[in-house]
Structures are given as C-alpha cells and as structure tokens.
Amino acid sequence: MWGNYLRTLLLCLMLTDPAMAEVNYTYVLAGGRVIDPETGLDAIRNIGVKDGVISKISDAPLQGIETIDVSSLVVSPGFIDIHSHTPTPLGQKYQVLDGVTTALELEAGAFPVDQYGYHLQAGSRLNYGASAAYGNMRNEVMHGVRQPHLTDPPQLLGPMGWWWSIKSRFGQVTTANTKVAEDDERNRLRALIHEGLDQGGLGIGLPLDYYSEGIDHDELRTIFTVASERSVPIFVHIRRGVNGDPTGLFEVLALTRETGASLHICHITHNAMVNLELFLAEIRKAQSEGLDVTTELLPYTAGSTSIGAAVFGRDWRTIFNIDYGDVEWAATGERFTKEKWEDYRQRYPGGQVVHHYLSESWNRRAVIEPGLMVVSDLLPMFTEENKVAPHNGTFAKTLGRYYRQEGLLDLNTAIKKITLLQAQRLEKFAPAFRKKGRLQEGADADLTIFDPLTIIDRATYKNPYQPSKGIHHVIVNGSFVVRNAELIEDAFPGKRLSTHD
C-alpha cells in the first residue's frame, strides 16, 4: 500500500513541478557559471543535455540520469580552432586537453576535401573539417601529385607523378610554388576550386606566401573571383616581404575591393611584425567600407614550418630580422649555424624548424583588437619524440594569461574570441556553425568546462607535450572526451563538418 502511495505522490510532484517533470536528460551540469558570448548570459545555471543538444538551461534544479557538479567552474561553448594543421590522434589529444571541440584546417586546407581525415579513420575526438586547398590543387596540376593533406602520403597520378617521385629522391624537384601556370593549367585549377567547394570545402585555403614566385596577379585574381561567385571566404597567408612590409596586405585587400570576395587574413602578427598597427588599421578601414574581412592571432613568439619552405629561399634573415641562431631544429631544439642550415636545407627539406622572430607585446596588442579571433596554427603531431611548437596551449593561454593574469580582456570577450567569432565567420555558408560557439537551448552540446582561477598553458618550446591546466571537462556532441581533467581514451564523438551539413 505504501509503495503505491509513494509512487502516486512522486507522479503528482512530477506533473506539477516542471523541474521534476524533466527527468529524461542524459546528464545535468549543475551549478556552473554559464557564459554565452552571444546573448551576454553570465550567471549560475543548470544545463540539461540530451541527444547531443543543450536541451535546457535553467536557474531551477534539473533532473537527469546523471548529475555532474560543476559549481565554481565556468561552462563555456566549446573552443573552435579554425587554423589547425594536425588531424592526427596525438594532435587531437592535446587539442581537447586545451578545451578545443572543433578543429578546422582552413589556411592550408585539403584536396580532395572529402578525403580529409586520413589519420582519423578509427574515429575523431573532435569535430573537424577543411577548406578547399589551393596549394594541393597546384601540386596536382603542376606535378601530378595528389596529397589530400600535408600529413597524408602522396598519391602519384600518371607518368608526371612518377617523374616527380624520381626527381625528388635526388633533390631536383622544381616545386609548384615557383612555376607560373599556363592557360590550360589555369583552367584546370579553376575547375578544381569549384570541385573542392562542391565537396563541401569550408572556403578556399590559400597559403600564398609559400607560392609567391609561382602565383601571378591573374591567377590570384581568379581565386578571388571564384570565391566571390561561390560566396565563400579565402583564408590567406599573405605574401610576406621585409619585416613590416604591407605590400602583401594591400594586394589582397585590393582584390577584395575589386571582386567583393570574403577574406580572412591568417596570423596577423606573423605577417605584420613591426608594422602591426598599420595592418590592423587597414583591416578596420576595409571593414568600415563594408568589406567582409577578418583576421586572427596566433599568440606565440615564433613561427614554425619546414626548412624547405619558399620563404627560406628568399632573404629570410632580413624578412624576419633574425639570424641562424634564432632558428631551432624542432625535433631536437638545436640552434643553427650557417653551415648547419645549408646542410639541413639540402638534406631534410621537409623537416620542421622553429624561428623566433616575434614580440609578446605584439600579441598583447593584437588580442584586444575587436573582432579578432584566436587560433593555434598547431603543426602536425605524430609522436612525442618529435617536437613541435607549443601551440597546443593556445586557448588556455588566452584565458589564463590575457584574461586572468594581465586583465587585457574580460572573460566574456576572451571566450567570444575562441568560440562565437569563429562560428559567426563560418555560419553564413556552412549552416552547421549556427549551432556552435553558443551556449543556448537548441545549440550543439559542444562544451568546455574550466576553472577560471587555475587555467593556464603549460606547453613550452623545449617541452611541448604538456597538457593545459584547469580544463576539467570537454564535451563534443554531447559526449565527454575529457572528464575530471583526464582524457577518455575510447571517446570518438567528433564529426566531419562541411558546407553540406
């Protein structure tokens, strides 16, 4: 009798109390400081998650199958990295430990776009996606080499590709970054841009500085024209001249004005260097004219690329205002001499170097620029024996140093620069991002939960494989990938994102 009575009483409570009625959430995040950078919400709330979606945000208690106490922690939209080069299991491990829930390859891109994710066939911890890679298209047209992403093995297409392979063994390849395209090659490249966008490419990836000698004005204008026709942005690494030279910036802004194309300028400090204020002013001017131009910050004081990169075939010591001793071999941390540099550039053209040429004061200035996004530019990670630049602490650095320690940003603005701005940049042509970068009912349950009093980056140039501190939980599409600051080894809820989603 008492059992029937109690069941009846519980049913009555559930029917009369809305909070008690909602007992079907997969889990509830209880008592966290919930911040939504779009609406300005910053309050203690409870969040009910079900079917990979934020189902309820309430100041009243919610009932779920499981309740996780997140009091004293900040609940934020999952961090979105639009400039990451490491779609590998190890790269994803360190990105989720830095709070990232979506990592995109937009500067270099991939082609064919639908083959992006070669190393993620066993599953992805993060949401991932890529732009249509113009550089890869050029390698295919000029050399017969198809390499969907820089981390993938090359595929040789016909006799031209095999000839490229033979010559490469003897260091005699004329790379696609130096050859000016002929008419038939230009037509083929234009067709491939459309093909990459039809495959769902998230804009056009254009690492122009690496192809400076090959891409002339007419070829570049074609890229901008296609971007305008397809209403997608170009993610460009502009041509770089002597330290602070704005010529490369003026070039792409002029084409944006001429064609109406949308433009995103990668890693602003790494291009502007001593002339940062001018670069930022020119971007603001373009925005005031109604042009769709944005930019980003990689908040570290070095660059990292291959020793065989095109920029090192120019007067790089003048361009960067550094010398051989300011460059280190990423794998070992050894610094270069002139003799060692010439030897390694000949023998190991694909090897990674870290060149120290920036000032932290430039980062501090750039990070406060309204509308500027923060990105990692994380280089490929395969094994912890091979070091890379420590960009896997990017987002914890933004929150721990620029918000908490230095007070350059308020917390809402800091979160906006690593979540909402990225989603808004992409949602105009990729609808999936309308439900990302926000913490609202109906949004995707991509969430990062961190301690605002302890969050900090720990990765260094000497020891990059250190996870960020203060990231307690990371949730991707409703599933935990990090819980209680520990990686969940068998969690792979990430999805490929494209313009088709």
C-alpha positions in Angstrom: 0.0 0.0 0.0 2.7 2.5 1.0 4.6 1.7 -2.2 1.6 2.6 -4.4 1.1 5.7 -2.3 4.7 6.9 -2.8 4.6 6.2 -6.5 1.4 8.2 -6.8 2.9 11.1 -4.8 6.0 11.2 -6.9 3.9 11.2 -10.1 1.9 14.1 -8.8 5.1 16.0 -8.0 6.4 15.4 -11.5 3.2 16.6 -13.1 3.0 19.8 -11.0 6.8 20.7 -10.9 8.3 21.5 -14.3 11.8 20.9 -13.0 10.8 17.5 -11.5 9.0 16.5 -14.7 12.2 16.8 -16.8 13.9 13.6 -15.6 15.0 12.4 -19.1 18.2 14.4 -19.6 21.2 12.2 -20.3 23.0 14.3 -17.8 22.8 17.6 -16.0 25.7 20.1 -15.5 24.7 21.6 -12.1 25.6 24.9 -10.6 28.2 26.2 -13.1 28.9 29.8 -14.2 27.3 29.6 -17.6 28.6 32.1 -20.2 27.1 32.6 -23.6 29.0 35.2 -25.6 26.2 35.9 -28.0 23.4 36.8 -25.5 25.7 38.0 -22.8 24.4 35.4 -20.3 26.8 35.2 -17.3 25.0 33.5 -14.4 24.8 30.4 -12.3 22.7 27.9 -14.2 21.9 24.2 -14.6 22.2 22.7 -18.1 20.3 19.6 -19.3 21.9 17.7 -22.2 20.1 15.1 -24.3 20.7 13.6 -27.8 23.8 15.7 -28.3 22.0 19.0 -27.8 21.7 21.6 -25.0 18.0 20.9 -24.1 17.5 23.1 -21.1 19.2 26.0 -19.3 17.6 26.8 -16.0 18.2 28.5 -12.7 16.0 25.8 -11.1 17.3 22.3 -10.4 17.0 19.8 -13.3 16.8 16.1 -13.1 18.9 13.8 -15.2 20.1 10.3 -15.4 23.4 11.7 -14.1 24.2 15.0 -12.4 27.7 16.4 -12.6 28.6 19.1 -10.1 30.4 22.0 -11.9 30.0 24.6 -9.2 32.9 27.0 -9.1 33.7 26.2 -12.8 32.9 28.2 -16.0 30.7 26.4 -18.5 31.6 27.8 -22.0 30.8 26.9 -25.5 33.4 24.5 -26.8 36.5 26.3 -28.2 36.7 26.4 -32.0 40.1 26.4 -33.7 39.9 27.5 -37.3 43.6 27.2 -38.0 45.0 23.7 -37.1 47.3 21.5 -39.1 47.2 18.3 -37.1 44.3 16.0 -37.9 46.1 13.1 -36.1 45.3 11.2 -32.9 48.1 12.8 -31.0 47.2 16.3 -32.2 43.6 15.8 -31.2 44.6 14.5 -27.8 46.4 17.7 -27.0 43.8 19.9 -28.6 40.9 18.5 -26.5 43.1 18.9 -23.4 43.2 22.6 -24.3 39.4 22.7 -24.5 39.0 22.5 -28.2 35.8 20.8 -29.5 36.1 21.8 -33.2 39.5 21.9 -35.1 39.5 23.1 -38.7 42.2 23.2 -41.4 41.4 26.4 -43.2 44.7 28.1 -44.0 46.3 25.2 -45.9 43.1 23.2 -46.4 42.7 19.8 -48.1 42.0 18.5 -51.5 40.1 16.4 -52.3 38.3 17.8 -49.3 36.2 14.7 -48.8 39.4 12.7 -48.2 40.5 14.9 -45.3 41.0 12.8 -42.1 43.3 10.1 -43.3 44.7 9.6 -39.7 41.2 9.6 -38.1 39.7 6.5 -39.7 39.4 4.9 -36.3 37.3 7.8 -35.1 37.7 11.5 -34.2 37.6 13.1 -30.7 36.8 16.5 -32.3 34.6 17.9 -34.9 36.9 18.5 -37.9 36.8 19.9 -41.4 38.8 21.7 -44.1 38.8 24.4 -46.7 39.5 23.6 -50.4 43.3 23.6 -50.6 44.6 25.7 -53.5 48.2 24.7 -52.8 47.3 21.0 -53.1 45.4 21.6 -56.3 48.5 23.3 -57.7 50.7 20.3 -56.8 48.3 18.1 -58.6 48.1 20.2 -61.8 51.8 21.0 -61.9 53.3 17.7 -60.7 50.7 15.0 -60.9 50.9 14.6 -57.1 47.7 14.3 -55.1 48.2 14.7 -51.4 44.8 15.5 -49.7 46.6 17.0 -46.7 50.2 17.8 -45.7 50.1 14.9 -43.2 48.9 12.3 -45.8 51.1 10.1 -48.0 51.3 11.5 -51.6 49.5 9.7 -54.4 51.3 9.8 -57.8 49.0 10.4 -60.8 50.4 9.1 -64.0 53.9 9.5 -65.5 54.2 13.1 -64.3 53.7 12.0 -60.7 56.3 9.2 -61.0 58.8 11.5 -62.7 58.3 13.9 -59.7 59.0 11.0 -57.4 62.2 10.1 -59.1 63.5 13.7 -59.2 62.6 14.2 -55.5 64.9 11.5 -54.5 67.8 13.5 -55.9 66.6 16.8 -54.6 65.9 18.1 -58.1 62.2 18.9 -58.0 61.0 22.2 -59.3 58.3 22.8 -56.8 54.8 24.0 -57.6 55.5 27.2 -55.7 57.9 28.6 -58.3 56.2 27.6 -61.6 53.9 30.2 -63.3 50.8 28.5 -64.6 50.0 28.3 -68.3 46.5 28.9 -69.7 45.4 25.2 -69.7 46.7 24.8 -66.1 44.8 27.9 -65.0 41.6 26.5 -66.4 42.2 23.2 -64.7 42.9 25.0 -61.4 39.7 27.0 -61.6 37.7 23.8 -62.2 39.4 22.2 -59.2 38.5 25.1 -56.9 34.8 24.5 -57.8 35.3 20.8 -57.3 36.7 21.3 -53.8 33.9 23.6 -52.9 31.3 21.2 -54.3 32.9 18.6 -52.0 31.9 20.8 -49.0 35.1 22.7 -48.6 34.9 25.4 -45.9 36.1 28.2 -48.1 39.4 28.3 -50.0 42.7 27.7 -48.3 45.4 29.9 -49.8 48.9 29.7 -48.2 50.0 32.3 -50.8 53.4 33.1 -49.2 54.5 29.6 -49.9 53.7 30.0 -53.6 54.8 33.6 -54.1 57.1 33.0 -57.0 54.5 31.0 -58.9 51.2 32.7 -58.5 51.0 35.9 -60.5 48.3 38.6 -60.3 46.0 37.0 -62.9 46.0 33.6 -61.2 45.4 35.2 -57.8 42.5 37.3 -59.2 40.9 34.1 -60.5 40.9 32.6 -57.0 39.2 35.8 -55.6 36.7 35.7 -58.5 35.6 32.2 -57.7 35.4 32.9 -54.0 33.1 35.8 -54.8 31.0 33.7 -57.2 30.6 31.0 -54.6 30.1 33.3 -51.6 32.9 31.7 -49.6 35.9 33.2 -47.8 39.5 32.9 -48.8 41.8 32.0 -45.8 45.0 33.6 -46.9 48.6 33.6 -45.7 49.6 36.8 -47.5 52.8 37.3 -49.4 55.4 38.4 -46.9 58.2 40.9 -47.6 60.8 42.5 -45.4 59.7 42.8 -41.8 56.6 45.0 -41.7 56.2 45.4 -45.4 52.4 45.9 -46.1 52.5 45.1 -49.8 51.1 41.6 -49.4 48.2 43.0 -47.3 47.5 45.8 -49.8 47.4 43.2 -52.6 44.7 41.0 -51.1 42.6 44.0 -49.9 42.7 45.5 -53.4 41.4 42.2 -54.8 38.7 42.1 -52.1 37.5 45.5 -53.1 37.6 44.6 -56.8 35.8 41.3 -56.7 33.7 41.5 -53.5 35.3 38.3 -52.2 35.2 37.5 -48.5 38.7 37.4 -46.9 40.3 36.1 -43.8 43.9 37.0 -43.1 45.8 34.4 -41.2 48.1 35.0 -38.1 48.2 38.8 -38.3 51.3 39.3 -36.1 53.3 36.8 -38.0 52.8 38.9 -41.2 52.7 42.4 -39.8 55.5 42.1 -37.3 56.8 45.6 -36.5 54.0 47.2 -38.6 51.1 45.7 -36.6 49.3 48.9 -36.1 49.2 49.7 -39.8 47.9 46.2 -40.7 45.1 46.4 -38.1 44.2 49.9 -39.2 44.0 48.8 -42.9 41.7 45.9 -41.9 39.5 48.2 -39.9 39.3 50.6 -42.8 38.2 47.7 -45.2 35.6 46.7 -42.7 34.3 50.3 -42.4 33.8 50.2 -46.2 31.5 47.2 -45.8 34.1 44.6 -46.9 33.9 41.1 -45.3 37.4 41.0 -43.9 38.6 39.4 -40.7 41.8 38.3 -39.1 43.3 36.2 -36.3 46.1 35.9 -33.8 48.4 33.0 -33.1 49.6 34.1 -29.6 53.2 32.8 -29.7 56.5 34.4 -30.4 57.8 32.1 -33.1 56.8 30.6 -36.4 57.1 27.0 -37.4 57.3 25.5 -40.9 59.5 23.3 -43.0 63.1 24.3 -43.6 62.4 23.9 -47.3 59.6 26.4 -47.3 59.7 29.1 -50.0 60.3 31.9 -47.6 63.6 30.4 -46.7 64.6 30.6 -50.3 64.4 34.4 -50.1 66.4 36.8 -47.9 64.7 35.4 -44.8 67.1 36.9 -42.3 66.1 40.3 -43.4 62.5 39.4 -43.7 62.3 38.2 -40.1 65.1 40.4 -38.7 66.8 37.3 -37.2 69.9 35.2 -37.8 70.7 31.5 -38.0 71.0 31.2 -34.2 67.4 32.4 -33.8 66.1 29.2 -35.6 66.0 25.8 -34.0 65.5 22.3 -35.4 62.1 21.4 -34.0 62.9 17.7 -33.4 65.8 18.4 -31.1 65.8 22.1 -30.1 69.3 22.5 -31.6 70.1 26.0 -32.9 71.5 26.6 -36.3 74.8 27.9 -37.7 75.1 29.0 -41.3 76.9 25.7 -42.2 74.3 23.5 -40.4 71.4 25.5 -42.0 72.7 24.9 -45.6 73.3 21.3 -44.9 69.9 20.6 -43.4 68.0 22.6 -46.0 69.6 20.4 -48.7 69.2 17.1 -46.9 66.0 17.5 -45.0 63.7 20.0 -46.9 60.6 18.7 -45.1 62.0 18.9 -41.6 60.3 21.3 -39.2 62.1 24.4 -37.8 61.0 27.0 -35.2 62.1 30.5 -36.0 61.9 33.1 -33.1 61.1 36.5 -34.5 58.1 38.0 -32.7 57.5 40.1 -29.6 55.0 39.2 -26.9 54.0 42.8 -26.9 52.6 42.4 -30.4 50.4 39.5 -29.1 49.1 41.7 -26.3 48.2 44.5 -28.7 46.5 42.2 -31.2 44.5 40.2 -28.8 42.5 43.2 -27.7 41.5 44.2 -31.3 37.7 43.9 -31.6 36.6 41.1 -33.9 40.0 39.4 -33.9 39.9 35.6 -33.4 42.5 33.5 -31.6 43.8 30.3 -33.3 46.5 27.7 -32.7 48.2 27.1 -36.0 49.2 23.8 -34.4 51.7 21.9 -36.5 51.3 18.1 -37.2 51.8 15.9 -34.2 52.7 12.2 -34.8 54.8 11.1 -31.9 56.0 12.8 -28.7 59.6 12.1 -29.7 59.3 14.7 -32.5 58.8 18.1 -31.0 56.6 20.9 -32.5 55.9 24.4 -31.5 53.8 24.5 -28.2 50.7 25.9 -29.8 48.6 23.2 -28.1 48.2 25.7 -25.1 46.7 28.5 -27.2 43.3 28.7 -25.6 44.4 28.1 -22.1 46.9 30.9 -22.6 44.3 33.3 -23.9 42.1 32.7 -20.8 44.9 32.2 -18.2 47.3 35.0 -19.3 45.4 37.6 -21.3 42.2 37.4 -19.2 43.2 36.4 -15.6 46.8 37.4 -15.2 47.1 40.5 -17.4 43.5 41.7 -17.5 43.6 42.6 -21.1 40.2 41.0 -21.8 37.1 40.4 -19.7 36.0 36.8 -19.5 33.1 37.1 -21.9 35.2 38.8 -24.6 38.0 36.2 -24.1 35.5 33.4 -24.6 34.0 35.2 -27.6 37.4 35.3 -29.3 37.7 31.5 -29.1 34.1 30.4 -29.8 31.5 32.7 -31.2 33.5 34.8 -33.6 34.7 31.6 -35.4 31.1 30.3 -35.6 29.8 33.6 -37.0 32.6 33.7 -39.6 31.5 30.3 -41.0 27.8 30.1 -40.5 27.0 32.3 -43.5 27.9 29.5 -45.8 28.2 26.5 -43.5 24.9 26.1 -41.6 26.2 23.6 -39.0 28.0 26.5 -37.3 24.8 28.3 -36.5 24.5 25.8 -33.6 28.1 26.1 -32.5 30.0 28.8 -30.5 26.9 29.4 -28.4 25.6 28.2 -25.1 21.8 28.3 -25.7 18.9 25.9 -25.8 18.9 24.0 -29.0 22.7 24.5 -29.7 25.0 21.6 -30.1 26.4 20.3 -26.8 30.0 21.2 -27.5 31.1 22.4 -24.1 34.3 23.3 -22.3 34.2 23.5 -18.5 37.2 25.1 -16.9 38.4 26.6 -13.6 38.9 30.4 -14.2 41.3 30.6 -11.2 43.8 28.0 -12.5 43.5 27.7 -16.3 46.9 28.2 -17.9 49.0 26.9 -20.7 52.0 24.6 -19.8 53.4 23.6 -23.2 56.8 25.2 -24.0 59.2 25.1 -26.9 61.5 22.7 -25.0 58.7 20.5 -23.8 55.6 21.0 -26.0 53.8 17.8 -24.9 52.3 19.2 -21.7 48.5 19.5 -21.4 46.9 22.7 -20.3 45.9 23.1 -16.7 42.4 23.9 -15.5 40.4 22.2 -18.2 38.1 20.0 -16.2 35.6 18.6 -18.7 35.3 18.7 -22.5 32.1 17.6 -24.3 31.7 17.0 -28.0 28.3 16.4 -29.5 27.0 15.6 -26.0 29.7 13.0 -25.2 32.6 13.6 -22.7 36.0 13.4 -24.3 37.7 14.8 -21.2 36.4 14.2 -17.7 37.9 15.4 -14.5 40.9 16.6 -16.5 41.5 13.1 -17.9 41.3 12.1 -21.5 38.7 9.4 -22.2 40.7 7.1 -24.4 37.8 5.4 -26.2 35.6 8.5 -26.8 35.3 9.5 -30.5 32.2 11.5 -30.9 33.6 14.0 -33.4 32.0 14.6 -36.8 33.3 15.9 -40.1 31.9 19.3 -40.8 31.3 20.8 -44.3 29.1 23.2 -46.1 26.7 20.3 -46.7 25.9 19.8 -43.0 
